[in-house]
Amino acid sequence: MELETLKSWFGFFALLISVATSAWHIISSGSKKTASDLSEFKKQDKDEKSAILSVLQALEKRTQSLESDMKHLPDAKAVMELQIKIEQLSGQLGRMEENQKGMSRTVLQVQDFLMKGAVA
C-alpha cells in the first residue's frame, strides 16, 4: 500500500512540476522580449548620446570661437571714447576747412592781381 501511495504522490508532484514549468515558461517569455527590447533601447540610446555629444562639441567650438572674437571688441567705455574722439576730429576738420576757404580766396585774389598786373 505504501508503494501505491508513493506512486500517487509522485504523479501529483510530477504534474505540479510540469504545470509550474509551463507557467514559468509563459511568464519568462515576456522577460526575454523585454530583455531584447532593452538591449535594442540601449543601442539606440548609445547612438543618440553620441550624436548629441558630437553636436555639443561642435557648439562648444563655435562658442569658444565667438568668445575669442568678443575679447578683441571694444567695451562700452571704449566705444564712447571713440565717439568723443571722432567728434573732436570732426570739429578740427571743420576749422581746417574754414582756414582752407580763406586761403583759397586769398590765393584767388593774388592770382587775379598777378593776372591783371601782367596784362597792364
Secondary structure, 3 states (H helix, E strand, C coil): CHHHHHHHHHHHHHHHHHHHHHHHHHHHHHHHHHHHHHHHHHHHHHHHHHHHHHHHHHHHHHHHHHHHHHHCCCCHHHHHHHHHHHHHHHHHHHHHHHHHHHHHHHHHHHHHHHHHHHHC
